Amino acid sequence: MEQEVTCPYCGEQTSVEIEYLEDGFMEQHECQKCHKIINITVDITIDFNPSKCECQLLNHQWQLTPTFPKCKTQWRCKFCGETKPLTNDDREKYGIPTEEEYFTSLYGDNTPF
């Protein structure tokens, strides 16, 4: 993952490529401007952003998830993110196979599961 950071020596922006994303992981990079070695420490933070749940006022607005493979598709509410599985009627209506049908289409009767 490429990231722009400020060099602690010259104060200029420099691009660094971080390959290992683990909280607290440190690696060294050379500043592209002043060519001094800088330590880059990965800090991973999690933010929680509360918002109103519109489903308290409106009914859920269910949408099919854009999922691959298609057999993993489910319903997800666009307001609150709640999910629910498809019914057999839903699968038939939208042409979505079950997992068994999907793997049979790939492997025939030699499904490894």
N, C-alpha and C positions, 0 to 999 in steps of 0.2 A: 504494500500500500504506500503510495507516494504522499508525502505530507510536506507542507511549507512550515519551516520553523525559523525563529529569529536567532541568529548566531550570538552567543553571549560575549564574544570578543569584539566583533565589528558592528553588531546591531543590524546587519543586513539580513534580508530573507534568503534562505537557502532551501533547496529541495532535498529531502532525504527519502530513501526507499526503505521502508520497514517491512521485513518479511515475517517476523515472528511476533505475533500480537498476543502477549501475555502480560498481565498487570505486573509492573515492577521490572520487566525485562529491560536490560540496558545494552546498547551497542554504540560503537563509535563511528562517526562520520567526519569527513573533511569538509569544511565550509567551502563553498564554491567561490566565494569572494576573497576571503583573507587566507584560505588554505590551512587554517589551524584545525586541530582535531577537537571535536565537540562530542560530549556524551549525550546520547538521546535515550531517555527513560520513557517507557510506555506507561501511561496512566490511563486506565480504563475507568470511566465513570458511568453510572446509570442515572438517568433523570426520569422522574415521574411527573407527568403532565396531566393533571386532572381536567376533565371537561364534563359538561352536562351530558347526561344520558337521555337523548331525545326519545328513547323508547318508552319513557315514563309518560310522555304526552302523546306519542304516536305509536302505532303498531310497529313491530320490527319490519324493516324493509330488507327482505331476503334476496341475496344475489348469489349466483353460482360462483364458486372460487375458480380462478384461472390456474388449474393445477395440472402437473404432469407427473406420472401418467394420469390420463383422464379418469381412470377408475378411482382415484383418490379425491375426486371432486366432492364438495359438500356445500351446504348452504351457509352463508355468513351474512349477518346483519350489517348493512352499511353504516348504521348509526353506532352500535355498541360493540361490534366484533364477535358477538355470540355466534357459535356454530351449531349446526345440527346435521345429522346424516341425511342422505337422499333416501326417499322411499323407492320401492320397486317401480311404482308408477312414474316417479320423477326420472328414474334411469331410462325407462322405456320412452318417455316423452322427449327427452333430450339426447337419446342415443348414447348414454354413458354406461359402459360395461361394468359389471362387478369385478372385483379383483380376480376371482376365479376365471371369469370369462376372458379377462385381459391376458392373464398368464397362459391360458389354454391357447389363445390366438398367437402367442409368441412361441410356445414350446409344443403345441399339440398335446397329445396324451403323455408326453414325456416331461411334464411339468416337474421341476426338481423340488417342489414343496409338498 
